[in-house]
Amino acid sequence: MARADVYDRTMLILAGMLVVGLIANALIRPVAKRWHMPEAEVARLQMRPATSAVAEADAARTGGGGVSVLIVRAWAAVGIPIL
């Protein structure tokens, strides 16, 4: 294969991915107003002190913040081939 032709396929794939990204970006629309949190509720939440109950509720919503077997397996699937 000629040295000038080595990256042709790679560049075409990257150009195609850029086009797909451009189209996906153009299809994004703003979130409907009905899904926005009312200003009064935002103000109420910002005025409330961060208590341990609030922190526990946040941790429960975000998965607890601990390390699970699934997370270790996922990182191993990524890290082992890189090593």
C-alpha positions as CSV (number, residue, x, y, z in Angstrom):
1,M,0.0,0.0,0.0
2,A,1.3,3.4,-0.9
3,R,2.3,5.6,2.0
4,A,-0.1,8.4,0.8
5,D,-3.1,6.0,1.0
6,V,-2.5,4.6,4.5
7,Y,-4.9,7.0,6.3
8,D,-7.6,7.4,3.6
9,R,-10.1,5.0,5.2
10,T,-9.4,6.4,8.7
11,M,-10.0,9.9,7.5
12,L,-13.2,9.0,5.7
13,I,-14.5,7.3,8.9
14,L,-13.6,10.3,11.0
15,A,-15.3,12.6,8.5
16,G,-18.4,10.5,8.6
17,M,-18.4,10.6,12.4
18,L,-18.2,14.4,12.2
19,V,-21.2,14.6,9.9
20,V,-23.2,12.3,12.3
21,G,-22.2,14.6,15.2
22,L,-23.2,17.7,13.3
23,I,-26.6,16.2,12.4
24,A,-27.1,15.0,16.0
25,N,-26.2,18.5,17.3
26,A,-28.7,20.1,14.9
27,L,-31.5,17.8,16.1
28,I,-31.1,18.9,19.8
29,R,-34.0,21.0,21.0
30,P,-34.5,23.0,24.2
31,V,-36.2,21.3,27.1
32,A,-39.9,22.1,27.3
33,K,-40.8,24.7,29.9
34,R,-43.1,22.2,31.7
35,W,-40.0,20.2,32.7
36,H,-38.3,23.2,34.4
37,M,-38.3,23.5,38.1
38,P,-40.4,26.5,39.3
39,E,-38.3,29.5,40.6
40,A,-40.0,29.3,44.0
41,E,-38.8,25.7,44.5
42,V,-35.3,26.5,43.4
43,A,-35.2,29.4,45.9
44,R,-36.6,27.1,48.6
45,L,-34.0,24.4,47.9
46,Q,-31.1,26.9,47.9
47,M,-32.2,28.4,51.2
48,R,-32.3,25.0,52.9
49,P,-29.1,24.1,54.9
50,A,-27.3,21.0,53.8
51,T,-28.2,18.5,56.5
52,S,-27.1,14.9,56.7
53,A,-30.6,13.8,55.6
54,V,-30.3,15.8,52.4
55,A,-26.8,14.5,51.8
56,E,-28.1,10.9,52.3
57,A,-31.0,11.5,49.9
58,D,-28.5,12.9,47.3
59,A,-26.2,9.9,47.8
60,A,-29.1,7.5,47.4
61,R,-30.2,9.2,44.1
62,T,-26.6,9.1,42.7
63,G,-25.9,5.5,43.6
64,G,-24.4,5.9,47.0
65,G,-20.9,6.9,45.8
66,G,-19.4,3.6,46.7
67,V,-17.5,1.2,44.6
68,S,-19.5,-1.8,43.3
69,V,-18.4,-5.0,41.6
70,L,-20.0,-3.7,38.4
71,I,-17.8,-0.6,38.5
72,V,-14.6,-2.6,39.1
73,R,-15.5,-4.9,36.2
74,A,-16.2,-2.0,33.9
75,W,-12.8,-0.4,34.7
76,A,-11.0,-3.7,34.3
77,A,-12.6,-4.1,30.9
78,V,-11.2,-0.8,29.9
79,G,-7.9,-0.8,31.7
80,I,-6.6,-4.3,31.0
81,P,-6.6,-3.9,27.2
82,I,-4.8,-0.6,27.6
83,L,-2.1,-2.1,29.8
